[in-house]
Amino acid sequence: MSFIDARNIRTGNRGTAAETVRPGTAGVLLVNLGTPDGTDTASVRRYLTEFLSDRRVIEANPLIWQPILRGIVLVTRPRKSAANYKRIWNTERNESPLRTYTRAQAELLEARLAGDAIPVEWGMRYGSPSTASAIDRLIARGCDRIVLLPLYPQYSATTTATANDQAFRALMRLRRQPAIRTVPSFPDDPDYIQALAASVRKRLSELDWIPEVLIASFHGLPVEYVQRGDPYVTECARTMNALREELRMTPQELPLTFQSRFGPTRWLGPYTEPKVLKLAAHGVKRIAVITPGFMADCIETLDEIGNELREAFEHAGGEHFATIPCLNDSADAIALLERLVRRELAGWR
């Protein structure tokens, strides 16, 4: 038996992939949150089990939380979530919009980097394709260095940190690890803010009415996480300050709110839906909503905001409601990703 044969037996496919590395090649890995593989209850339950078992997401003692999760939560929530996914599912590709847009971002970014022969892959923190499989693909393409870009403009341990954690876990299983750089959050990066502002102007120019208020809705976070040192709320405020300045709007014209509460604990406020209902109660008839914490449209933007919040506002007397799409695979989004990546690639090529 040759040395290589013996090595392959000991290390398996992941060790074999490492043998293909050609020194000097840097690649890019985009990481997003994740999505169920389908809209059936079983697929959603598998996804929620992985997501809600992450200690970065749910910090409660597992001895207390896991019986609750596998009892009440996973018995009742998957059916409701599956119905919500069905309302926004990309039926043409049979996948969630988040997967569609993340793939497109990776493919378009690679095209922008083609002149420098920089491979780009994409993976999910939860579900498929996994972060580990994306790292394997980059190694198979000859990468011995990887720029890891979590697709979250504002840092939180529940998003950016757990995406990084998952990549590091994958590296721990490799005999030959590629070097890795993680891209910092970019809450008030000028390119990001200008891209957001351009998306607002474009969407509003398409309307035949003028919003009285533009709501900025971010994903929520338990208050206790912030009290323990999570900088998320500060970074959301940085985004809002920069975006208001770019759009020349006041906090009253562009208020900050938080959505997607879960469980009985106190979350960051003000909450998006109560804020919108209060506006309707005070006679506001026309609003638009932007979701600056998401780089790609997903269940939280398309259904929770685009469907559920719209219905609540109209039921409360609102007449006109519009959403500002996420940056998705727009030219501004890809240009932003390219600039973020090239900053981290400096000195590596």
Residue pairs with C-beta under 8 A, 6 or more apart in sequence:
4 19
7 15
7 19
8 15
8 16
11 18
11 175
13 136
14 136
14 173
14 174
15 174
15 175
15 176
17 136
17 139
17 140
18 139
18 174
18 175
18 176
19 176
20 139
20 140
20 142
21 139
21 142
21 143
21 144
21 176
21 178
22 142
22 144
23 144
24 144
25 117
25 119
25 141
25 142
25 143
25 144
25 145
26 118
26 143
26 144
26 145
26 146
26 147
26 345
26 348
26 349
27 118
27 119
27 120
27 121
27 138
27 141
27 143
27 145
27 146
27 147
28 109
28 110
28 113
28 118
28 119
28 120
28 121
28 146
28 147
28 149
28 341
29 120
29 121
29 122
29 123
29 131
29 134
29 135
29 138
29 146
29 147
29 148
29 149
29 167
30 102
30 105
30 106
30 109
30 120
30 121
30 122
30 123
30 149
30 151
30 337
31 122
31 123
31 124
31 125
31 131
31 134
31 148
31 149
31 150
31 151
31 163
31 166
31 167
32 98
32 102
32 122
32 123
32 124
32 125
32 151
32 295
32 296
33 98
33 124
33 125
33 126
33 159
33 298
34 47
34 50
34 51
34 98
34 124
34 125
34 126
34 127
35 47
35 95
35 96
35 98
35 99
35 124
35 126
35 127
35 298
35 299
36 43
36 44
36 46
36 47
36 82
36 85
36 96
36 127
37 43
37 46
37 47
37 95
37 127
37 128
38 44
38 94
39 82
39 85
39 86
39 89
40 82
41 78
41 79
41 82
42 78
43 82
44 78
44 81
44 82
44 85
45 74
45 78
46 127
47 126
47 127
48 73
48 74
48 77
48 78
48 81
49 69
49 70
49 74
50 126
50 127
51 57
51 126
52 58
52 69
52 73
53 66
53 69
54 126
54 162
55 62
56 157
56 158
56 161
56 162
56 165
57 158
57 162
58 65
58 69
59 224
59 225
81 299
84 299
84 303
84 304
84 307
85 96
85 299
85 303
87 302
87 303
87 307
88 96
88 97
88 299
88 302
88 303
88 306
88 307
89 95
89 96
89 97
90 96
90 97
90 99
90 100
93 99
93 100
96 298
96 299
97 296
97 297
97 298
97 302
98 296
98 297
98 298
98 299
99 124
101 296
101 297
101 326
101 328
101 329
102 122
102 124
102 151
102 296
103 122
104 328
104 329
105 122
105 151
105 295
105 296
105 328
105 329
105 333
105 334
105 337
106 120
106 121
106 122
107 120
108 329
108 334
109 120
109 334
109 337
109 338
109 341
110 118
110 119
110 120
112 334
112 335
112 338
113 120
113 338
113 341
116 349
118 341
118 345
119 138
119 141
119 142
119 143
121 134
121 135
121 137
121 138
121 141
122 129
122 134
123 129
123 130
123 131
123 132
123 133
123 134
123 135
124 130
124 131
125 131
125 162
125 163
125 166
131 163
131 166
131 167
131 170
132 166
132 169
132 170
132 173
135 146
135 167
135 170
135 171
135 174
135 178
138 146
138 178
139 174
139 178
143 178
144 178
144 179
145 178
145 179
145 180
145 181
145 348
146 178
146 179
146 180
146 181
147 180
147 181
147 183
147 341
147 344
147 345
147 348
148 163
148 164
148 167
148 180
148 181
148 182
148 183
149 182
149 183
149 337
149 340
149 341
149 344
150 159
150 160
150 163
150 164
150 182
150 183
151 295
151 296
152 159
152 160
152 163
152 185
152 293
152 295
153 185
153 186
153 187
153 189
153 192
153 235
153 239
153 292
153 293
153 295
154 185
154 187
154 218
154 232
154 235
154 236
154 238
154 239
154 293
155 161
155 184
155 185
155 187
155 231
155 232
155 235
156 221
156 225
156 230
156 231
156 232
156 235
157 225
157 230
158 221
158 225
158 230
158 232
160 185
164 182
167 180
167 182
168 180
171 177
171 178
171 180
181 344
181 348
183 340
183 341
183 343
183 344
185 235
186 192
186 340
187 235
187 236
187 238
187 239
187 242
188 238
188 239
188 241
188 242
189 336
189 340
190 242
191 335
191 336
191 339
191 340
192 239
192 336
193 239
193 242
193 243
193 246
194 246
194 332
195 327
195 330
195 332
195 333
195 335
195 336
196 239
196 243
196 246
196 290
196 292
196 327
197 243
197 246
197 247
198 332
199 290
199 324
199 325
199 326
199 327
199 330
199 332
200 214
200 247
200 288
200 290
200 324
203 288
203 322
203 323
203 324
203 325
204 210
204 211
204 288
204 322
207 288
207 320
207 322
209 286
209 320
210 286
211 286
211 287
211 288
211 320
211 322
212 284
212 285
212 286
212 287
213 252
213 253
213 254
213 255
213 279
213 284
213 287
213 288
214 247
214 249
214 253
214 254
214 287
214 288
214 289
214 290
214 324
215 254
215 255
215 257
215 272
215 275
215 276
215 287
215 288
215 289
215 290
216 239
216 240
216 243
216 254
216 255
216 256
216 257
216 289
216 290
216 291
216 292
217 257
217 258
217 259
217 272
217 289
217 290
217 291
217 305
217 309
218 236
218 256
218 257
218 258
218 259
218 291
218 292
218 293
219 258
219 259
219 260
219 293
219 294
219 300
220 258
220 259
220 260
220 261
220 267
220 268
220 271
221 230
221 232
221 233
221 258
221 267
221 268
222 265
222 266
222 267
222 268
223 265
223 266
223 267
223 268
224 265
224 266
225 232
226 232
226 233
226 268
232 268
233 268
236 256
236 292
236 293
237 256
239 292
239 293
240 251
240 254
240 256
240 292
243 254
243 292
244 250
244 251
244 254
247 254
255 270
255 275
256 270
257 269
257 270
257 271
257 272
257 275
257 276
258 267
258 268
258 269
258 270
258 271
258 272
259 271
259 272
259 273
259 300
259 304
259 305
259 309
260 300
260 304
261 267
261 271
272 289
272 305
272 309
273 308
273 309
273 312
276 287
276 309
276 312
276 313
276 316
276 318
277 312
277 313
277 316
279 287
279 318
280 313
280 316
280 317
280 318
281 316
281 317
284 318
285 317
285 318
285 319
285 320
286 318
286 319
286 320
286 321
287 313
287 318
287 320
287 321
287 322
288 321
288 322
288 323
288 324
289 305
289 309
289 321
289 322
289 323
289 324
290 323
290 324
291 300
291 301
291 305
291 323
291 324
291 326
294 300
294 301
294 326
295 326
295 327
295 328
295 333
296 326
296 327
296 328
297 325
297 326
297 328
301 323
301 326
305 323
306 323
309 321
310 321
310 323
313 321
314 321
327 333
327 336
